[in-house]
């Protein structure tokens, strides 16, 4: 039963810290627009210009040959 003298204050401390983090997240608008970040993966990046795609690879001369 003496362990309860330690566990109850520790549990209350953890709950208090979790509550502080939760209210901080609400205050700094961390929970606004939750769908946008999840949908970002669905959008393509800017397409590569066609001129770079159709260019032949650059070959450099090797001094060993």
Secondary structure, 3 states (H helix, E strand, C coil): CCCHHHHHHHHHHHHHHHHHHHHHHHHCCCCCCHHHHHHHHHCCCCCCCHHHHCCCCCCCCCCCC
